[in-house]
Amino acid sequence: MSYEKDFRVDGKDKFQIKDWATAPKEKVDDKKIKKQIKKDVKQLSEYQEQLYAENSRGLLIVFQAMDAAGKDSMIKNVLSGVNPQGASAASFKQPTSVDLDHDYLWRIHQETPKRGEIKIFNRSHYEDVLIARVHPEILTTENIPGITSVKDITPDFYKQRYEQIVNFEQYLTDTGFTVLKFFLHLSKDEQKNRFMRRIEIPEKNWKFSESDVKERQFWPDYQKAYEDAIQNTATKANPWYVIPSDDKWYSRLLVSEIINERVKALNLSYPVVDDARKSELQNILKLLQNEKE
């Protein structure tokens, strides 16, 4: 089974969010899943070492989701075996005054991976076509030419932003950076259950924010915003993966399998040492072997 194909949206067909499941179609075995994820983590660790050693390509993994979909735990579990020296994460919240003095992709580009690195975005440049779609008044405070009120924001504005994002991601791809985009697709009922657990379980109280419930009132608007964003930015080179996320372990399995499948396709390898360098290394080895205590 190729999870990469089963959950990929690449723009060929019209994307409708209602057609995509939020839960597994069959009962899943958590023990088997955890065992497979452990194997995937080990494999990704090996790939990451090759990526780091090769130092010519990079990997950007983007996670987008509604609140409580499990982004943080996804990152913790799926990327637990990656060497911190070659991986890092970034989270994008409300833009600062410095961010607003630049174009909206400026702060994103500051955080893209270096060659040889895996970078994880916990939320991303898509916030600018998601939360801004639901709360367009935000845009009136961002010093954008021609936008002083919500009335100034037309459908063409978002169409242009989708095109800019597609071009930005294609630019990254063309210069050696693989972009993997995951939408953790959560049902409204499951979100409610997770919010309630955050209140009922003392150890989870810190995770709960009243703003989460406030944003929940805009559920249909967010679903529409995600649908439009995915439809307009999914391409053959940089598809979206829509991951059913009502079951956390199942979603982690899908993500870990897809990441490994895509990274495997890069055909990474350790740098090849030429004959001259091999000869130098042999001379160094002899010196070490003959070294006196």
Rosetta blueprint (number, residue, H / E / L):
1 M L
2 S L
3 Y H
4 E H
5 K H
6 D H
7 F L
8 R E
9 V E
10 D L
11 G L
12 K L
13 D L
14 K L
15 F L
16 Q L
17 I H
18 K H
19 D H
20 W L
21 A L
22 T L
23 A L
24 P L
25 K L
26 E L
27 K L
28 V L
29 D L
30 D H
31 K H
32 K H
33 I H
34 K H
35 K H
36 Q H
37 I H
38 K H
39 K H
40 D H
41 V H
42 K H
43 Q H
44 L H
45 S H
46 E H
47 Y H
48 Q H
49 E H
50 Q H
51 L H
52 Y H
53 A H
54 E H
55 N L
56 S L
57 R L
58 G E
59 L E
60 L E
61 I E
62 V E
63 F E
64 Q E
65 A E
66 M L
67 D L
68 A L
69 A L
70 G L
71 K H
72 D H
73 S H
74 M H
75 I H
76 K H
77 N H
78 V H
79 L L
80 S L
81 G L
82 V L
83 N L
84 P H
85 Q H
86 G H
87 A E
88 S E
89 A E
90 A E
91 S E
92 F L
93 K L
94 Q L
95 P L
96 T L
97 S H
98 V H
99 D H
100 L H
101 D L
102 H L
103 D L
104 Y L
105 L L
106 W H
107 R H
108 I H
109 H H
110 Q L
111 E L
112 T L
113 P L
114 K L
115 R L
116 G L
117 E L
118 I E
119 K E
120 I E
121 F E
122 N E
123 R L
124 S L
125 H H
126 Y H
127 E H
128 D H
129 V H
130 L L
131 I H
132 A H
133 R H
134 V H
135 H L
136 P H
137 E H
138 I H
139 L H
140 T H
141 T H
142 E L
143 N L
144 I L
145 P L
146 G L
147 I L
148 T L
149 S L
150 V H
151 K H
152 D H
153 I L
154 T L
155 P H
156 D H
157 F H
158 Y H
159 K H
160 Q H
161 R H
162 Y H
163 E H
164 Q H
165 I H
166 V H
167 N H
168 F H
169 E H
170 Q H
171 Y H
172 L H
173 T H
174 D H
175 T L
176 G L
177 F E
178 T E
179 V E
180 L E
181 K E
182 F E
183 F E
184 L E
185 H E
186 L L
187 S L
188 K H
189 D H
190 E H
191 Q H
192 K H
193 N H
194 R H
195 F H
196 M H
197 R H
198 R H
199 I H
200 E H
201 I L
202 P H
203 E H
204 K H
205 N H
206 W H
207 K H
208 F L
209 S L
210 E H
211 S H
212 D H
213 V H
214 K H
215 E H
216 R H
217 Q L
218 F L
219 W H
220 P H
221 D H
222 Y H
223 Q H
224 K H
225 A H
226 Y H
227 E H
228 D H
229 A H
230 I H
231 Q H
232 N H
233 T H
234 A L
235 T L
236 K L
237 A L
238 N L
239 P L
240 W E
241 Y E
242 V E
243 I E
244 P E
245 S L
246 D L
247 D L
248 K H
249 W H
250 Y H
251 S H
252 R H
253 L H
254 L H
255 V H
256 S H
257 E H
258 I H
259 I H
260 N H
261 E H
262 R H
263 V H
264 K H
265 A L
266 L L
267 N L
268 L L
269 S L
270 Y L
271 P L
272 V L
273 V L
274 D L
275 D H
276 A H
277 R H
278 K H
279 S H
280 E H
281 L H
282 Q H
283 N H
284 I H
285 L H
286 K H
287 L H
288 L H
289 Q H
290 N L
291 E L
292 K L
293 E L
